[in-house]
């Protein structure tokens, strides 16, 4: 028997179905949980221990420790989560990711195609999105096992190959070969569950000894940090530190695991003998116990981990924005003096403005550096936070409006708060539009000209100044600051006009080589200018009682 006699079509096809099934099931779970996933991460991670629990649950739901880490990086970048909280989620994600290996070890081989069938029926004929998502979960679950079983059946013949027998013997004698193989394999497919699923099948078929497959598990823990390493490239200090915690934690844990490899292997086999655990379940148990034990051991030293990564990666950390919008309840609105409740809303609005301002800066970064899925996820996390704040603050202000003790001044403040909240939310929406324009250019594999990049950055600079001024007007009601903002608005209009005319000149001279970039560039200029208009709207609403409403330079949307 030789390598060419193996059913590579079945092996590769089964592996593809296995990966597709994991993604498919994860998509269904995320669709059912919806945007609440980010809410749960933000809301229930007030301390490292609750962050640990959320990290476990979110990773099980998303079937990806990389995905939960990406969301966490976004919240840290936005200043909505501290590094110790992020470390808690990452440690929890290391436990949550073991769920897949436990799932794989289930003995349901005779029923997997029924899962595929019923899932496909639901996906094909269900009308409601939530029900379709349930079908996606069921079908993905079936595909995981069908793909794994197909691949495993073909792979079982590999144990008869002389070359593989020698390789398996070498790995048993030198565990670092298995560690390296597990690291490289997981890094290549960026899915630790895929590596562990393969070695579970090989172990069940008798192709590998237990002492040889354990290093694969340890290597998978290192390989899964590749996503974090990629996220470090060109990322912010917060993103690098969050990813660095993941890398540091897994490397140290793996090093300890390799030191105690032989005692640990004997311990797992002893437990398996007592409880009658056999085959693939042994490896699942080893994976769960190792990751859980490492988390329990390292959890008390979380602050030390964070301090170490701060020394390795020096730089400023985003200041945490304490929003606490859960305090904005209808009970507070109904049973508190309106002026006190309105002050609470004002504090939340100012913090919402901080999130919007950070989103604008992240959007600018997305323009100026090669974007990736992690950056895009961070931007969507910020937008989700803005929408949540908009909804909560609006509901709170409406609840206050029903209070019978409202004075005319209170009513003015309520209207002001509603208008400013909506303008902030609209700025966030326009930021998402900018991201979509940037993505269109990237998908076209084209770029903006250097002059166009400079012009857009100039407008972002002006928008940044306008955002800070409009919030100062809201907080201080300073007419001088308001007029300074109006001057900035005029400067932005002039910048936008000059950039537009320069673009038309370049097009006429044939200097624009991308039709997509040329088309969306004008839209981008207009979008940033509209964001500046909304900043002016915020200031105008804030100082409504002091400035003539018909003053030139004010545009209401």
C-alpha positions as CSV (number, residue, x, y, z in Angstrom):
1,X,0.0,0.0,0.0
2,X,1.2,3.5,-0.8
3,X,0.0,7.1,-0.5
4,X,-1.6,7.1,-4.0
5,X,-3.9,4.3,-3.0
6,X,-5.5,6.4,-0.3
7,X,-8.9,7.9,-1.1
8,X,-7.7,11.5,-1.2
9,X,-11.0,12.7,-2.7
10,X,-12.9,11.3,0.3
11,X,-10.3,12.6,2.8
12,X,-10.2,16.2,1.4
13,X,-13.9,16.3,0.7
14,X,-14.8,15.0,4.2
15,X,-12.4,17.6,5.7
16,X,-14.1,20.3,3.7
17,X,-17.6,19.2,4.8
18,X,-16.3,19.1,8.4
19,X,-15.0,22.7,8.2
20,X,-18.1,23.8,6.4
21,X,-20.3,22.2,9.1
22,X,-18.5,23.9,11.9
23,X,-18.9,27.3,10.2
24,X,-22.5,26.6,9.2
25,X,-23.6,25.6,12.7
26,X,-21.8,28.6,14.2
27,X,-23.6,30.9,11.7
28,X,-26.9,29.5,12.8
29,X,-26.1,29.9,16.5
30,X,-24.9,33.5,15.9
31,X,-28.1,34.3,13.9
32,X,-30.3,33.1,16.7
33,X,-28.3,35.0,19.3
34,X,-28.1,38.0,17.0
35,X,-26.4,41.2,18.0
36,X,-27.1,40.3,21.6
37,X,-23.7,38.5,21.6
38,X,-21.9,41.8,21.8
39,X,-24.3,43.1,24.3
40,X,-23.7,40.1,26.6
41,X,-20.0,40.6,26.3
42,X,-20.2,44.3,27.1
43,X,-22.8,43.9,29.8
44,X,-21.8,40.9,31.8
45,X,-18.0,41.3,31.9
46,X,-17.9,43.8,34.8
47,X,-15.1,41.7,36.4
48,X,-12.6,39.1,35.2
49,X,-14.6,36.1,36.6
50,X,-17.8,37.0,34.8
51,X,-15.7,37.7,31.7
52,X,-14.3,34.1,32.0
53,X,-17.8,32.7,32.0
54,X,-19.0,34.8,29.1
55,X,-15.9,33.8,27.2
56,X,-16.8,30.1,27.6
57,X,-20.4,30.6,26.6
58,X,-19.8,32.9,23.6
59,X,-17.1,30.6,22.2
60,X,-19.4,27.6,22.4
61,X,-22.1,29.6,20.6
62,X,-19.9,31.0,17.9
63,X,-17.8,27.8,17.6
64,X,-14.7,29.9,17.2
65,X,-12.4,31.3,19.8
66,X,-10.9,33.6,17.1
67,X,-14.4,35.2,16.5
68,X,-14.9,35.9,20.2
69,X,-11.4,37.3,20.5
70,X,-12.0,39.6,17.5
71,X,-15.1,41.1,19.2
72,X,-13.2,41.5,22.4
73,X,-10.4,43.4,20.7
74,X,-13.0,45.8,19.2
75,X,-14.5,46.5,22.7
76,X,-11.0,47.1,24.1
77,X,-10.1,49.5,21.2
78,X,-13.3,51.4,21.8
79,X,-12.5,51.8,25.5
80,X,-15.6,49.8,26.5
81,X,-13.5,47.0,28.1
82,X,-10.3,46.8,30.1
83,X,-7.4,44.5,29.4
84,X,-8.1,42.3,32.4
85,X,-11.7,41.8,31.3
86,X,-10.5,41.0,27.8
87,X,-8.0,38.5,29.3
88,X,-10.9,36.8,31.2
89,X,-12.8,36.4,27.9
90,X,-9.8,34.9,26.2
91,X,-9.1,32.4,29.0
92,X,-12.8,31.5,28.9
93,X,-12.6,31.0,25.1
94,X,-9.8,28.5,25.6
95,X,-12.3,26.4,27.6
96,X,-15.2,27.0,25.3
97,X,-13.2,25.8,22.2
98,X,-12.9,22.3,23.8
99,X,-16.6,21.8,23.3
100,X,-16.1,20.9,19.7
101,X,-13.8,18.0,20.5
102,X,-16.4,16.7,23.0
103,X,-19.0,17.1,20.3
104,X,-16.9,15.1,17.9
105,X,-16.5,12.2,20.3
106,X,-20.2,11.6,20.5
107,X,-21.2,8.2,19.0
108,X,-24.0,9.2,16.7
109,X,-22.6,7.9,13.4
110,X,-25.8,6.1,12.4
111,X,-27.9,9.3,12.7
112,X,-25.8,12.0,11.1
113,X,-27.6,11.9,7.7
114,X,-30.9,12.3,9.5
115,X,-29.6,15.6,11.0
116,X,-28.5,16.7,7.5
117,X,-31.9,15.8,6.0
118,X,-34.0,17.5,8.7
119,X,-31.8,20.6,8.7
120,X,-32.0,20.9,4.9
121,X,-35.8,20.5,5.0
122,X,-36.1,23.3,7.6
123,X,-33.6,25.6,5.7
124,X,-35.4,25.0,2.4
125,X,-39.0,25.4,3.5
126,X,-39.1,27.5,6.7
127,X,-40.4,31.1,6.3
128,X,-39.2,32.7,9.5
129,X,-35.5,33.6,9.8
130,X,-35.1,32.2,13.3
131,X,-36.6,28.8,12.3
132,X,-34.2,28.8,9.2
133,X,-31.4,29.4,11.6
134,X,-32.4,26.4,13.7
135,X,-32.3,24.3,10.5
136,X,-28.8,25.7,9.8
137,X,-27.6,24.6,13.2
138,X,-29.1,21.1,12.8
139,X,-27.7,20.7,9.2
140,X,-24.3,22.0,10.3
141,X,-24.2,19.6,13.2
142,X,-24.9,16.7,10.8
143,X,-22.3,17.9,8.3
144,X,-19.6,18.0,11.0
145,X,-20.1,14.3,11.7
146,X,-20.7,13.2,8.1
147,X,-17.5,15.0,6.9
148,X,-15.5,13.7,9.9
149,X,-16.7,10.1,9.4
150,X,-16.0,10.1,5.7
151,X,-12.6,11.5,6.3
152,X,-11.9,9.2,9.2
153,X,-12.9,6.1,7.2
154,X,-10.5,6.9,4.5
155,X,-7.7,8.0,6.9
156,X,-7.9,4.7,8.9
157,X,-6.0,3.0,6.0
158,X,-3.0,5.3,6.7
159,X,-1.9,3.2,9.6
160,X,-0.9,0.5,7.1
161,X,1.6,2.8,5.3
162,X,5.2,2.1,6.2
163,X,6.0,5.8,6.0
164,X,3.3,6.8,8.4
165,X,4.2,4.0,10.8
166,X,7.7,5.4,10.9
167,X,6.4,9.0,11.4
168,X,4.1,7.8,14.2
169,X,7.0,6.0,15.9
170,X,9.1,9.2,15.6
171,X,6.4,11.3,17.1
172,X,6.0,8.9,20.0
173,X,9.7,9.1,20.6
174,X,10.0,12.8,20.0
175,X,6.7,14.6,21.1
176,X,8.0,17.9,19.8
177,X,7.3,16.6,16.3
178,X,3.6,16.3,17.1
179,X,3.6,19.7,18.8
180,X,5.1,21.3,15.7
181,X,2.7,19.4,13.4
182,X,-0.3,20.4,15.5
183,X,0.8,24.1,15.5
184,X,1.4,24.2,11.7
185,X,-1.8,22.4,10.9
186,X,-3.9,24.6,13.1
187,X,-2.2,27.7,11.9
188,X,-2.8,26.8,8.3
189,X,-6.5,26.1,8.6
190,X,-7.0,28.6,11.6
191,X,-9.2,26.1,13.4
192,X,-8.0,24.1,16.3
193,X,-11.1,21.8,16.2
194,X,-10.1,20.7,12.7
195,X,-6.6,19.5,13.9
196,X,-8.1,17.8,17.0
197,X,-10.8,16.2,14.9
198,X,-8.3,14.6,12.6
199,X,-6.1,13.2,15.3
200,X,-9.1,11.9,17.2
201,X,-10.0,9.9,14.1
202,X,-6.4,8.7,13.7
203,X,-6.2,7.7,17.3
204,X,-9.5,5.9,17.2
205,X,-8.2,4.0,14.1
206,X,-5.1,2.9,16.0
207,X,-2.8,4.9,13.7
208,X,-1.3,6.9,16.6
209,X,-0.4,6.2,20.2
210,X,-1.9,8.4,22.9
211,X,1.5,9.8,23.9
212,X,1.9,11.0,20.3
213,X,-1.6,12.6,19.8
214,X,-1.5,14.7,23.0
215,X,1.2,17.1,21.6
216,X,-1.1,17.6,18.7
217,X,-3.6,19.0,21.1
218,X,-1.0,21.3,22.7
219,X,0.2,22.4,19.3
220,X,-3.4,23.2,18.3
221,X,-3.6,25.6,21.3
222,X,-0.6,27.5,19.9
223,X,-1.7,27.3,16.3
224,X,-5.1,28.9,17.1
225,X,-3.3,32.1,18.1
226,X,-2.2,32.7,14.5
227,X,-5.4,34.8,14.0
228,X,-4.2,36.9,16.9
229,X,-0.7,37.3,15.5
230,X,-2.2,38.4,12.2
231,X,-4.4,40.9,14.0
232,X,-1.2,42.4,15.7
233,X,0.2,43.4,12.3
234,X,-0.7,47.1,11.9
235,X,-3.2,47.0,14.8
236,X,-3.6,49.4,17.7
237,X,-1.7,48.9,21.0
238,X,-5.0,47.6,22.6
239,X,-5.4,45.1,19.8
240,X,-1.8,43.9,20.1
241,X,-2.1,43.5,23.8
242,X,-5.3,41.6,23.7
243,X,-4.0,39.2,21.0
244,X,-0.7,39.1,22.9
245,X,-2.5,37.9,26.1
246,X,-3.9,35.0,24.0
247,X,-0.5,34.1,22.6
248,X,1.3,34.3,26.0
249,X,-1.3,32.3,27.8
250,X,-1.3,29.5,25.3
251,X,2.4,29.3,24.9
252,X,3.1,29.2,28.6
253,X,0.3,26.6,29.1
254,X,1.7,24.4,26.3
255,X,5.2,24.6,27.6
256,X,4.0,23.3,31.0
257,X,1.9,20.6,29.3
258,X,5.0,19.4,27.4
259,X,7.1,19.2,30.6
260,X,4.5,17.0,32.2
261,X,3.5,15.2,29.1
262,X,4.1,11.6,30.2
263,X,2.5,12.0,33.7
264,X,-0.5,13.7,32.2
265,X,-0.9,11.0,29.5
266,X,-0.8,8.3,32.3
267,X,-3.3,10.3,34.3
268,X,-5.8,10.6,31.4
269,X,-5.5,6.8,30.6
270,X,-6.1,6.0,34.3
271,X,-9.2,8.2,34.4
272,X,-10.4,6.6,31.1
273,X,-10.0,3.1,32.6
274,X,-11.9,4.0,35.7
275,X,-14.9,5.6,33.8
276,X,-14.8,3.3,30.8
277,X,-13.8,6.1,28.4
278,X,-12.4,5.0,25.1
279,X,-11.5,6.1,21.6
280,X,-12.0,9.7,20.6
281,X,-13.6,10.6,23.9
282,X,-10.2,10.1,25.6
283,X,-8.7,12.9,23.6
284,X,-11.7,15.1,24.2
285,X,-11.4,14.6,27.9
286,X,-7.6,15.3,27.7
287,X,-8.3,18.5,25.8
288,X,-11.0,19.7,28.3
289,X,-9.0,18.9,31.4
290,X,-5.8,20.5,30.1
291,X,-7.4,23.8,28.9
292,X,-9.6,24.0,32.0
293,X,-6.7,23.3,34.4
294,X,-4.5,25.8,32.7
295,X,-7.2,28.5,33.0
296,X,-7.8,27.7,36.7
297,X,-4.0,27.8,37.4
298,X,-3.4,31.1,35.5
299,X,-6.6,32.9,36.4
300,X,-5.4,34.2,39.8
301,X,-2.3,35.7,38.0
302,X,-4.3,37.5,35.3
303,X,-3.1,41.0,36.5
304,X,0.5,39.8,36.3
305,X,-0.2,38.5,32.7
306,X,-1.6,41.9,31.8
307,X,1.3,43.8,33.4
308,X,3.8,41.5,31.5
309,X,2.1,42.1,28.2
310,X,2.1,45.9,28.9
311,X,5.9,45.7,29.3
312,X,6.4,43.6,26.2
313,X,4.1,45.9,24.2
314,X,4.5,49.4,25.7
315,X,2.2,52.3,24.7
316,X,-1.0,54.0,25.9
317,X,-4.1,52.0,26.5
318,X,-7.6,53.4,25.6
319,X,-9.3,54.9,28.7
320,X,-12.3,52.9,29.6
321,X,-15.6,54.6,28.9
322,X,-18.0,53.9,31.8
323,X,-21.4,54.0,30.2
324,X,-23.6,52.0,32.6
325,X,-26.7,52.6,30.6
326,X,-28.5,49.9,32.5
327,X,-29.0,52.6,35.2
328,X,-31.3,54.5,32.7
329,X,-34.4,52.7,33.7
330,X,-38.1,53.7,33.5
331,X,-38.2,53.5,37.3
332,X,-35.5,56.2,37.5
333,X,-37.4,58.3,34.9
334,X,-40.7,58.0,36.8
335,X,-39.6,58.3,40.4
336,X,-36.8,60.9,40.2
337,X,-37.0,64.7,39.7
338,X,-37.1,65.3,35.9
339,X,-34.0,67.5,36.1
340,X,-32.0,64.8,37.8
341,X,-33.1,62.1,35.3
342,X,-32.2,64.5,32.4
343,X,-28.8,65.0,33.9
344,X,-28.3,61.2,33.9
345,X,-29.3,61.1,30.2
346,X,-26.9,63.9,29.4
347,X,-24.0,62.0,30.9
348,X,-24.9,59.0,28.8
349,X,-25.2,61.1,25.7
350,X,-21.7,62.6,26.2
351,X,-20.3,59.1,26.6
352,X,-22.2,58.0,23.5
353,X,-20.4,60.8,21.7
354,X,-17.0,59.4,22.9
355,X,-17.9,56.0,21.3
356,X,-18.9,57.8,18.0
357,X,-15.7,59.8,18.1
358,X,-13.6,56.6,18.5
359,X,-15.6,54.9,15.7
360,X,-14.6,57.9,13.4
361,X,-11.0,57.4,14.3
362,X,-11.2,53.6,13.6
363,X,-12.9,54.3,10.3
364,X,-10.0,56.6,9.4
365,X,-7.5,53.9,10.4
366,X,-9.4,51.5,8.1
367,X,-8.8,53.9,5.2
368,X,-5.1,54.3,5.9
369,X,-4.0,50.7,6.5
370,X,-4.8,47.4,4.8
371,X,-8.1,46.3,6.3
372,X,-8.9,42.7,7.5
373,X,-11.9,40.9,8.9
374,X,-10.8,41.7,12.4
375,X,-10.7,45.5,11.7
376,X,-14.1,45.2,10.1
377,X,-15.5,43.3,13.1
378,X,-14.2,46.0,15.4
379,X,-15.9,48.7,13.4
380,X,-19.2,46.8,13.5
381,X,-18.8,46.3,17.2
382,X,-18.6,50.1,17.6
383,X,-21.7,50.6,15.4
384,X,-23.6,48.1,17.4
385,X,-22.7,49.9,20.6
386,X,-23.8,53.2,19.2
387,X,-27.2,51.7,18.1
388,X,-27.7,50.2,21.6
389,X,-27.0,53.5,23.3
390,X,-29.3,55.3,20.9
391,X,-32.2,52.9,21.7
392,X,-31.6,53.0,25.5
393,X,-31.2,56.8,25.8
394,X,-34.2,57.4,23.5
395,X,-36.5,55.1,25.5
396,X,-35.3,56.8,28.8
397,X,-36.0,60.3,27.5
398,X,-39.4,59.3,26.3
399,X,-40.1,57.8,29.7
400,X,-39.1,61.1,31.3
401,X,-41.5,63.0,29.0
402,X,-44.4,61.3,30.7
403,X,-43.5,62.8,34.0
404,X,-46.2,65.3,35.1
405,X,-43.7,67.6,36.9
406,X,-41.9,68.6,33.7
407,X,-41.2,72.3,33.4
408,X,-40.9,74.2,30.0
409,X,-37.1,74.1,30.6
410,X,-37.2,70.3,31.1
411,X,-39.2,69.9,27.9
412,X,-36.6,71.8,26.0
413,X,-33.8,69.7,27.5
414,X,-35.7,66.5,26.5
415,X,-36.1,67.7,22.9
416,X,-32.5,68.7,22.9
417,X,-31.4,65.3,24.2
418,X,-33.5,63.4,21.6
419,X,-32.1,65.5,18.7
420,X,-28.5,65.1,19.8
421,X,-28.8,61.4,20.3
422,X,-30.3,60.9,16.8
423,X,-27.6,63.0,15.2
424,X,-24.9,61.0,17.0
425,X,-26.5,57.8,15.8
426,X,-26.7,59.2,12.2
427,X,-22.9,60.0,12.3
428,X,-22.3,56.4,13.3
429,X,-24.4,55.2,10.3
430,X,-22.5,57.4,7.9
431,X,-19.3,56.0,9.3
432,X,-20.5,52.5,8.3
433,X,-21.3,53.9,4.8
434,X,-17.6,55.0,4.6
435,X,-16.4,51.5,5.5
436,X,-18.6,50.1,2.7
437,X,-17.1,52.5,0.2
438,X,-13.6,51.5,1.3
439,X,-14.5,47.9,1.0
440,X,-15.8,48.4,-2.5
441,X,-12.4,49.8,-3.6
442,X,-10.5,46.9,-1.9
443,X,-12.8,44.3,-3.5
444,X,-12.0,46.0,-6.9
445,X,-8.3,45.6,-5.9
446,X,-7.7,49.2,-6.7
447,X,-6.5,52.2,-4.6
448,X,-7.1,55.9,-4.2
449,X,-4.5,58.3,-5.5
450,X,-2.0,59.8,-2.9
451,X,-3.6,63.2,-3.4
452,X,-7.1,61.7,-2.7
453,X,-5.8,60.0,0.5
454,X,-4.4,63.4,1.7
455,X,-7.7,65.2,1.0
456,X,-9.8,62.5,2.9
457,X,-7.4,62.6,5.9
458,X,-7.7,66.4,5.9
459,X,-11.5,66.1,6.1
460,X,-11.2,63.5,8.9
461,X,-8.9,65.9,10.8
462,X,-11.6,68.6,10.5
463,X,-14.3,66.2,11.5
464,X,-12.4,65.2,14.6
465,X,-12.1,68.9,15.6
466,X,-15.8,69.5,14.9
467,X,-16.8,66.5,17.0
468,X,-14.9,67.8,20.0
469,X,-16.3,71.3,19.6
470,X,-19.9,70.2,19.2
471,X,-19.7,68.2,22.5
472,X,-18.1,71.2,24.2
473,X,-21.1,73.3,23.1
474,X,-23.5,70.7,24.5
475,X,-21.6,70.5,27.8
476,X,-20.8,74.2,28.3
477,X,-23.4,76.1,26.2
478,X,-20.6,78.4,25.1
479,X,-21.7,80.6,22.2
480,X,-18.0,81.4,21.3
481,X,-17.3,77.7,20.9
482,X,-20.4,77.4,18.8
483,X,-19.2,80.1,16.4
484,X,-15.7,78.4,16.3
485,X,-17.5,75.3,15.2
486,X,-19.3,77.2,12.4
487,X,-16.0,78.4,11.1
488,X,-14.7,74.9,11.1
489,X,-17.8,73.8,9.2
490,X,-17.0,76.5,6.5
491,X,-13.5,75.2,6.3
492,X,-14.7,71.7,5.8
493,X,-17.1,72.9,3.0
494,X,-14.1,74.6,1.3
495,X,-11.9,71.5,1.7
496,X,-14.7,69.3,0.2
497,X,-15.2,71.7,-2.7
498,X,-11.5,71.9,-3.5
499,X,-11.0,68.1,-3.2
500,X,-14.0,67.5,-5.5
501,X,-12.7,70.0,-8.1
502,X,-9.2,68.5,-7.9
503,X,-10.7,65.0,-8.5
504,X,-12.6,66.2,-11.6
505,X,-9.3,67.7,-12.9
506,X,-7.5,64.4,-12.4
507,X,-10.3,62.6,-14.2
508,X,-10.1,65.0,-17.1
509,X,-6.3,64.5,-17.3
510,X,-6.7,60.7,-17.3
511,X,-4.9,60.3,-13.9
512,X,-7.6,58.2,-12.3
513,X,-7.1,54.5,-13.2
514,X,-9.9,52.9,-11.2
515,X,-13.5,53.5,-12.1
516,X,-14.7,52.2,-8.7
517,X,-12.4,54.5,-6.7
518,X,-13.2,57.4,-8.9
519,X,-16.9,56.8,-8.5
520,X,-17.0,56.4,-4.7
521,X,-14.5,59.1,-3.9
522,X,-17.0,61.9,-4.5
523,X,-19.5,60.0,-2.3
524,X,-16.9,59.6,0.5
525,X,-16.2,63.4,0.4
526,X,-19.9,64.1,0.6
527,X,-20.4,61.6,3.4
528,X,-17.7,63.1,5.6
529,X,-19.1,66.5,5.0
530,X,-22.6,65.3,6.1
531,X,-21.0,63.9,9.3
532,X,-19.7,67.4,9.9
533,X,-23.2,68.8,9.3
534,X,-24.6,66.5,11.9
535,X,-21.9,67.7,14.3
536,X,-23.2,71.2,13.7
537,X,-26.8,70.0,14.2
538,X,-25.7,68.7,17.7
539,X,-24.2,72.1,18.6
540,X,-27.2,74.0,17.3
541,X,-29.6,71.8,19.3
542,X,-27.5,72.3,22.4
543,X,-27.5,76.1,22.1
544,X,-30.9,76.5,20.6
545,X,-32.0,79.1,23.1
546,X,-29.0,81.4,22.5
547,X,-28.5,81.4,18.7
548,X,-30.8,82.6,15.9
549,X,-32.2,79.4,14.4
550,X,-32.1,80.9,10.9
551,X,-28.4,81.6,11.1
552,X,-26.5,80.6,7.9
553,X,-24.3,77.6,8.2
554,X,-26.8,75.4,10.0
555,X,-28.2,72.5,8.1
556,X,-30.7,70.2,9.8
557,X,-31.1,66.6,8.7
